[in-house]
Amino acid sequence: MVDLQKSFVQNMYSVEGKVALVTGATGALGKVGAKAYGYAGAKVFLTGRNAGKLQELVDEFKAEGIECDFFAADPAKEEDVQALIKAVVAKYGRIDILFIAHGFNKPQNILEQSVADWSYIMDADCKSVYIVMKYVSMQMVEQLGGAENVPSGQGGKIVVVTSQRSKRGMAGYTGYCTSKGGADMMIASAACDLSAKYGINVNAICPTVFRSELTEWMFDPESAVYQNFMKREPIGRLAEPSDFVGYVIFLSSNASNYITGAACDCSGGYLVC
Ligand code: NDP
């Protein structure tokens, strides 16, 4: 017999009252995700490395009635991340949602790139994801107070922004593609560690190009970059921030309780043709 609760359907996208920690909150996608959580009634804890930018963001969010706070931390440094988690727990008592949206790229041909530059990208896009995910998972498990076989989604939600470049190589991208591919495999493996036993869902969103200060130039219909994209964009345009938030809320709410270890396409169909 099908047992579908009306109240579940009516509330399945709710993140109201949840505590969401957002890394890379000062970036384009981090800010959009954080704002979406705030508009949806979550308490939002913002982090990045630049305290001044975070303070500005908190002021902007508070002016809109969003409950939020910040702590500056480098996600690639273990001691920073441990201090960050203490700060979130001191402020809001727990972490329900982790949204990882920090990242960095410096395209360079492998023949010219230094090992130090390659390692920096790997730290920014892969190692730091591991460190944040590890310590937040430990906090989420602690919150369960020893319970195991927790229903899926009830232990927490982890959402990582990787990239469509996790699935395709590109000239100058031996650092970026490798780190993003690594992050996709990381969420798959972390899902195996965390989902059945602790009810923590771990997923990734893989975007192509979203409008931001840095990508605005790609939206010029006259540019070769835009025209090349359009040869492989079934949806017929590049992405706006509003195209992103559906996934953010979906993967952070009960609507996605049966989805884990998934690297979710958010590309307008870029990979299908
Ligand atoms: P932005 O450049 O707008 O923001 C990047 C964020 O990451 C900032 O908050 C920045 O804050 C932080 N950051 C920058 N460098 C580092 C570093 N070395 N170590 C740790 N944190 C760093 O990026 P987007 O918002 O556009 O992108 C967010 C994520 O989405 C990234 O992982 C990116 O690769 C991915 N992505 C974005 C796409 C797009 O079209 N925008 C497409 C595909 C993937 P601070 O410097 O203060 O720490």
Residues whose N, C-alpha, C, O or C-beta is under 5 A from the ligand:
A	BS01	NDP	G24 A25 T26 G27 A28 L29 G30 G48 R49 N50 A101 H102 G103 F104 A124 V161 T162 S163 P207 T208 V209 F210 S212 T215
